[in-house]
Amino acid sequence: MYNSQQNTSPEHQHSVHYIPTSLLDALTKIETLRGNQVIIYFGEDQPPFPKALNDEDVVIMYECLRKRDRNDPLDIVLNTYGGDVVASRKMVHLLRSLSSHLYMLLPYKARSAGTLLCLGADSIVMHPLAELSPIDPQIMSATMSVSNTSARLSSEDIRAFRLMAEQWFQIESKADGLELLQLLCQRIFPPSLAGFFRADQLLEQVAQELLQIHLPAASEETVQHIMQTLLRGYHDHSYAITRQDASELGLNIAHATIQEEQLLWTIWQQSRSYLAAAQTQHLAPGSRIDALIASSDFFAHHVVMPQSVIAVNKGSEENREHTSVPMLQLAHWDILRS
């Protein structure tokens, strides 16, 4: 799950890792400015390999925070493309159990499960470039398309199929509906359709729970409106919900001050540079760093090892062919300072 490299001698630190002082300096300045402890969670948000928030991230966050005074407020500088819904819910409950008040500070992206994570905060502080996103579930179909492209779909793609048939082709009868369902089941394995339904139900449950934390005085009608808008109110999962959009939706949004804006952007830039400079981290050839968790006295990064392959022999002894079959990538967190 994770490795700990805590020999503090200068020689050892230089040979294993480089913690950018400019990043830690910006972190210290924003702590002084806001008066709260600040934790950075920065995940790679660019294709082709964005970092998905998962259970291991929750464990590392606990390692980062377990010694803190739990009666103090906590700021999380968050940048993430998204990830696992259940892990996001667990992260919210962990962070809230270790703080008196929880604030999410967004320099840029908090998409999908990252948006869900923000719903568990008391307030969301947004940079002018910051964006949330819809939270409709994204899962992999059990089949691939004819063109062999990605089979990742949204539950809203499935829901839109019926609406498209009704609005474009005036298909409204029950018999036509059953025929559409049969056609859909020919393209998507039926248990995958059931998986979409269950994932949709899970998102509704978790979003409602977290919104009640975020907006404790809001009416049930308000909570339902926000939840349904985030789940179904946008026509694409990549839609960028700006801080104005989020405020108008009814979320508790604060605009970053000029000083906060500058420091948040410095943190984003330095974190991005750290991930991009993996070749300077003395990692195995081909490895990359796709996330970091940092505070003023803690630093960890997530290392993804090169994708390994195995050779498979095919055919007879006389006409043997060799092919390589890709294996799962190996990844782990390294705790560099605690």
N, C-alpha and C positions, 0 to 999 in steps of 0.2 A: 504493500500500500504506500508506504513512504520510507525514506531513508533519512537519517539524522547525521549531519556532518558538523559537529560542534567543537572540534578542536579549534581553539581561538588564537593559536599562534599566528603571527602575520604571515609566516612562510606557508603554513597550511592553507590559510584563507586565500592567499594569492594563487596557490596551485589548484584550488577547487572551484572558486567562484569569484565573481566580481559584483559587489552590491553598489549600485550607482549612488554616489553621495548626493548628486543633484536631485534624485528622486526623494531620498530621505530628507533632504533640506526642504523641499517643497511640502512634504508631509508634515514636518515639524512646524513650518510657518502656518499652515492651515489649522493645525491643532491650536496654536497660539491665538490665531484670529478668532476661532469659534469657541475655544474653551472646552472642547471635548476631545477624547481620544479618537483618533482616526485610523481606520483599517482600510487598506486598498485590496480590493478583489478585482484583478484585471485578467480577463480571458480573451484569447484571440477571437476576433469577430470577423475575420476576412476569410473568404473561400480560398482554397478548397478544403481547409482543415480547421474550421472554427472549433474552439474548445467548448464542450458541452458541460454545463454545471452538473455534478453528480455527487453521490454519497461520500466519496473520498474527499471532496472539497469541504464537506461539512466537518469531517474529522480534523482536517488541517486548520480550519477556522477555530475549532475548539482548542486545539493546541496553541493557537495564537492568543486566545482570549482567556484561558482557564484561570490565570493568575490575577485577573483584573478585579477591581472593586465593582461589584455588581449593582451598586446603588448609583453609579454614575451614568450619564447619557453616553451614547455611542454613535459615531459617524462612520458610515461605510461609503467609500468612494468605489462605485460599481461600474464596471464595463463588461458586458457579456452579450453573446449572441443568443443565449438561451440554454436549454438543457432539460433535465428531468423534472417533472412537475412535483413528484413526491420529495425529491431532494431539495427543491426550492422551498417547499412547505417546512421541511425539517430545518433548513437554514434559518428561516424566519423565527421559528420557535426557539432555536438555539440562541440566536442573537438577542431575542427579547428576554430570555431567561438570564442573560448575562449583562443586562443593562436596565436602567430606569426608563430611558426613552431612546428610541431608535430613529435615526435619520439616514436617508439614502441621498448621497450626493452624486449626481450624474454629469460627467464631463461630455459623454457622447452617447453610446448605445446601452440600453437596458432592454433587450428585446425578448419577446416570448416568455420563457420561464423567468427571465430577468425582470420583466414587467410584473409578473406574479410576485416575485420577491419584493418589489417596491410596494405592493399593496399591503404588505405586512408592516410597513414603517409608519411612524407617527406623522412624518412629513417627508416630502420628496423635493430636494433642492436641485434645480435644473439649470445647467449651462445653456446659453443660447443655441448651441448645436445639439443639445441632448434630445433623445427621442425614446419613447416607449413604443410598443407595437401591439397588434392584436394578439390574443392568447388562444386562438383556436388550435386544437391539438393537431400535431403533425406526426404521422406514423408511417412506417414502411408497409406497403402492400406485400402480400405473400408471393406476388408474381411480378415479373418485369414487363414493361411495355414491349410492343413489337419492335420498336426501334432500339430496344435495350437501354433506354434512358432511365434515369432514376425513378423509382416507384414511390417516392415520398409524396404523400398526398395529405391534404387537410380534410378534416371532417366537413368543413364548409364546401369543399369541392364536391363531396358526395351529396350534400344537401342541395347545392346549386343545380345538380343534374336534373332533378325533378322540376325545379323552377324554370330552368332553361327549356325543358320539353313543353311546359305549360305556356310560357310566354312567347316562345319562338314558333312552336308548332301546334299550339292549341290542343295538346294532348291532356285530357282532363278526366276521362272515364276510368272507372275502377279496373276494367279489363286492360286498358292501355297502361295503367299504372303497374299492374302485375307483369305485363310484358316488359316494361322498362326495368323492373326489378330483376327479371330473369336475364335480361341483356347485361345488366350491371354485374350480376353474379358470374357471368361468363368471363368477365374481364378482371374482376377482383374476387379472390377466394372468399366465400361467405364468412368464415371465421374472422377474416380481416375486416369485413364490414361490421361485424359484431364488436371487434376491437375498437373501431372508430366510435361506435355508439358508447362503449364503456369509457373511452378516453374523454369523450365529450361530457359525460356525466361526472367524471372525476374533476374535470376543469371547473364545471359549475359549482361543485361542492367546495373545492379548495378556494376558488375566487370569492365565493360568498363568505367563507370563513375569514379570509384575510381582509376583505373589505370591511367587515364588522370590527376588525382591529384598527384599521386605518381611519375609519369614520364611525367611531362608537356612538355618536349622537344621531347618525343618519337614519331615516325611516327605511323600512323594508322595501318600500317602493323605489327609493333612491338607490339602495344597494342593488336591487334587481336591474334597474335601468343601466347602471354602470357596468355590471357584470355582463348583461346581454349585449351591450354595445361593444365591449372588448372582445366578446366571443363571436358576435355575428354582425356587428355594425360596419365592418370594413370589408372591402372586396378583395383584399390581398393580404397575406400574412406579413408581407414586407412593408406594409403601409407604415409611414413614420408618423407617430403621434407626438406632435411638438408640445412644448410646455403650455402654449396657449390652448391647444386642443385638449390637453389633459386638465387644465383649469376649467375650461368650459364644460368638460364632461362631469366635473364635480369632485375630482381628486384634490387632496390637500397639497398644493404645489406652491413652492417658494422660488422666486427668481434669484439666482446667484447674484450676490453683490459684485461690483467691479473687481474687488480684491479676490473674492472667492472664485470668480470666473477665471482670472489670470492663473491662480494657483491650481485650479482643477485642470486647466488646459496644460500646464506644465507637467502635472502628474500624468496626464494621458500621454503626452509626447514622450516623456522619459520611460514610461512603462512600455509603450510601443517600441522604443529604441532598444530596450532591454530584451524584448522578445525577438527582435530582428537580428540582434547581435549574438545569436546562439553560438556562432563559431568561436567567439572569444571566451566561452564558458568552460572550455576544456572538457567538452562532452565527447562521446563516441562519434566517429564520423557518420554524418547523415542524421544525427539526432537533432531535435529542435525543442525549444521551450515554448509552450503555448499558454501559460498562465502564471500568475504570481499572486501571492498573498503577503502583504507587508504591513508592519506597524513600525513605530520608532524603535522597538526592541525585538522585532521578530521579522524573519524573512524566509520565504519558501518559494520554490518555483516548481512547475510541473514539466517533467521531461518526457518526451515521446521518442522512443527508440525507433531506428529504421525498421521498416516492414520486412520481416524475415520471410524466406521462401524455403520450400522443401522440394527436392527433386523426386519426380514420380516416373517410374518406368512403365511404358506401355508397349504392347505388341509382343511378338514372339521373340525367342532368343536370337533368331536370324535377322529379324527386322525390328529391333527394339528402338523405340522413340523415347526421348527424355523431355519432360516438360516441367515447368516450375509452377507450383501452386502457392499463391500468397497466403500467409498466415496472419492472424490478428496482430496488430501493433501492440508493443508492450509500452506501458506508461507508468510513471510513479512520481510522487512528490518527493523532493529533496528539501529538508529543513536545513537551512544554512546558518541561521542564527535564531536563538530562542533564550 
